[in-house]
Amino acid sequence: MVSTTQSTERPGRPGRLVNFEKARDTHGSRADLMAEMLQAGDPLADAVISEINELGKAAKRQLNQGLVDGLDSLDNPPPAISAFLTQLETLPEWIDRDTVAAGDVAALSIPPVWALLTSAGFPLIHTYASPSISKLLVQTGSFTTMAPRRLAETELWRQQAVLPGGLLRGAPGYVATVQVRLLHARVRHTAMKHGWDSAEWGVPINQTDIARTWLDTNAVPYLSARKLGIVFTEEEQAQHYRYWSYLGHLLGMDERFHLAVRSDDEAQALLDLLDSTIEEPDDNSRALCGAALDASVEALAAGPMSMLDRATVRDLYIALLRHYFGDGFADALQLPPAQSAGLLPLLATAGAQSWQLQRSTPESAALALEQFTAMNVAAGAAKPEGHTAFQKNLSTEAASA
């Protein structure tokens, strides 16, 4: 992310977009898609929010029933909810039910300690580094004080989504993914109602920002694990991204983004495009990223790093952030140098050795997958106290915003 003056060669682009012509030279038509999608929302989900606002709790009850039991279970559903459920329940031609039912085998294969190191707060920190996203989040709630809760909710959603059968209709991962999509629509509606400057920032939670969130959730953990010696084959990468394409479909993401990502290299290229065309982190970004970092350190200190003091855990975590995202990213967030940086080659060697041992025979790989899947099932069943933010949005006990 580099701070520059916005390109003014073509009117209509949001002011937040920087370095566009350079990005276009590097990424071609994908840069044009990225710029176009800054002004695109999610019409199906947005229509549902408008319908809920008009019809109230009755519409919420029908929607909640439809998410679990399907459109056919509803008696005379309102039109926006009917169209929304129809889209959700129509399996795209590029995926089959067996692939969905299998879950994200790649995610379930990573040893839990390494998975936690690379997924604890990395996705949120990268998302929050975008000034437009952080501006919206700061306006919509106390995200700095709620960071531990947001971290737990995001990880719960991700764990539920990757489990075998997790994205089948009515399963917890399917329901949570759609709830996240509708929370995005609620935030978009509320921001627009309160005077959000789309000319400067693009549509709130636009398709490009959804693509960023999608990459942060599925690609960032695997790309960072790769730097710690955990490397998947091309076939495994293709399977992973195909599964996450389906999650992107449920999330309301434009398929021109996700269907073009079939490998780690293609995921990194899209990340590079999105990072190169936004300003550097601002004060909002730094506040949110700092809160997410603190919450991640607490989670690690209470879990796999409980033998270390918090200062050491924090330093090691910053070293990991610098190792993956780079010093320029960390410096823009005003993170200090990490004294533990010298330990990372040893950590990467240990990760590579444990990964190779796990995959040394088909039997050992299958056993590890079985054990880690069971651990993820247990983690996905552990619910935070009360409703998550995405559940509250559809609760019949809550008023519409």
C-alpha positions, 0 to 999 in steps of 0.5 A: 500500500502506497500513499499517492495522489488519485489518478484522475484520467477517468472520472467516476472512480472513488477518491480512495483508488490510487495507483490505478494506471500502474495497477492496470499495467500489471494486472490488466482487466482485473484492475478494471474489474476491481475499480468497477466493483468499488461501486457495486453492492449486493442487490439480492441481500440489499433487497432483503434488508429493505424487505425486513425493514418494511415487514419486520419480524415476520420477514425475519422469521421466514428468512431464518426458517428458510436458511435452515429448512429451505425455500420450499418450507416457506408458505408464500415468502415475500419476493426478496427473500424468495429470490435470495433463497433461490440464489443460495440454494442453486448450486453453481455449475462449477462445483458439485455437492460432493466437493461442498460436503467434503469441507475444506480439506486443506484447512483441516489438515493444518496442525492446530498450533500452526493454524492458530499462529497464522489465523489468529488475527492475520485476516482481521489485521489485513482487512482493517489496514484498509482505510475505507474499511476501517473508517466504516467500521469505526463509524458503526461501532466500538470495534476497538473495545470489541476486538476480542469478541470480533476475533472469536466470532470471525474464527467461529464462522471460519471453523464452522464453514470449513468443516465437512458438510459445513456449507450444506444448506442449513448447516452452521457454516452455511447459516453463518456465512449468509448471516455475515452477508446480510450483516454486510447489507445491513451495514451498507444500508445504515451507512448510506442512510447516514450520508456515506460519501460513495464518491470518495470511498465507494459503496460501503462494503462493496464487491472489492472490499468483499473480495478483500475480506474473502482473501483475508479469510481463506488465503492469508492464513495459507500464504502465511503458513506457507512461509512457515514450511506448510506447503500444499500441492497444486491439486490441493490448492485448487481444491481449497480455492474451489471450495472457497469459491462456493463460500464466496458464492454464498457470501454474494461475491462477484464470481469474476473475482473468486473463480479466477483464483485457483492457486496460492500464486493467483490469490497473492496476485489479487491481494497485491492488486487490492493492496497496491490501489489503497492508501496506507493505513490511517489512524482508524486502521492503526487503532483497529489493527492494534486492537486486533493484535492485542486480542490475538496476543491474548488468545495465543498467551492463553493457549499454545503460548501459555508458557511465555509471558505476554511481552514475549508472545507479543514480540513473537507475534509482531515478528510473524506479522513482519515475516508475512506482511513485510516491514513496510506494512508493519511500519505503516501500522507503527509496529515496533521492531521485533526482537524475536525475528531471529527465531523465525527460521527455526520456527519455519524449519520446525513447521516444515519438518512436522508437516513432512512427517505428518504427510510421510505416509497416506496413513499418517496424513489420514490420521492427522486429518481425522484428528484435526477435523475432530478438534475443529468440530469441537472448536466450531461447537464452542459458541461465544456467550450470547448472539454473534453480531451476524446473528443479532442482525436477524434476531426477532428480538432485535429492532432493525436499524 
